[in-house]
Amino acid sequence: MQKLAKDLTVNLGADKPGALAKATDAIAKAGINLEGYAEMSGTLHALTEDAPRTRRALEDAGMGLADERDVLV
């Protein structure tokens, strides 16, 4: 079954240990499930069904979004 989700692109800053953990920890602490993710060279793509709460959790952790796109899963 297909569903619509959001792909949030997050610039993690310097590609260093702990950067990905900071983002995923912020999402988890907000009680949001990641449907999928990919990280390459300091850029995280987080797939979630609750984009507004995910965006807020990342911003509260000091991380801004570079892009947000609808994706069909």
C-alpha positions in Angstrom: 0.0 0.0 0.0 1.3 3.4 -0.9 1.3 6.4 1.4 2.6 10.0 1.4 5.4 10.9 3.7 7.9 13.8 4.1 11.6 13.7 3.3 13.3 16.3 5.5 16.8 17.3 4.5 18.9 18.4 7.5 22.4 19.8 7.3 24.2 18.2 10.2 27.2 20.5 10.0 30.6 19.0 10.1 30.6 15.3 9.4 31.8 14.2 12.8 30.9 11.5 15.4 27.7 12.3 17.2 26.1 14.6 14.6 23.7 12.0 13.3 22.9 10.8 16.9 22.0 14.4 17.9 19.4 14.6 15.1 17.9 11.1 15.6 17.9 11.5 19.4 15.9 14.8 19.1 13.4 13.0 16.8 13.1 10.0 19.2 12.7 12.2 22.3 9.7 13.9 20.6 8.1 10.4 20.2 8.3 10.5 16.4 9.0 7.4 14.4 11.5 7.5 11.5 10.1 5.6 8.5 13.6 5.7 7.0 16.7 7.7 6.8 20.0 8.2 4.9 23.1 10.2 5.9 25.8 11.2 3.4 28.6 13.6 4.0 26.9 15.5 6.8 23.4 15.6 5.2 20.6 13.7 6.8 17.4 12.7 4.9 14.8 11.8 7.4 11.5 10.2 6.2 8.6 10.8 8.6 4.8 11.0 8.5 4.8 13.9 11.0 6.8 16.6 9.4 5.7 19.6 11.6 6.6 17.8 14.8 9.9 16.5 13.3 10.8 20.0 12.1 10.1 21.4 15.5 12.1 18.7 17.3 15.1 19.3 15.0 14.9 23.1 15.3 14.6 22.8 19.1 17.9 20.8 19.0 19.5 23.7 17.0 19.3 22.0 13.6 17.6 23.7 10.7 16.1 22.1 7.6 17.6 22.6 4.2 14.6 21.2 2.3 11.3 19.4 2.7 9.7 17.2 0.0 6.7 15.0 -0.3 7.6 11.4 -1.2 5.5 8.4 -2.1 6.4 5.3 0.0 
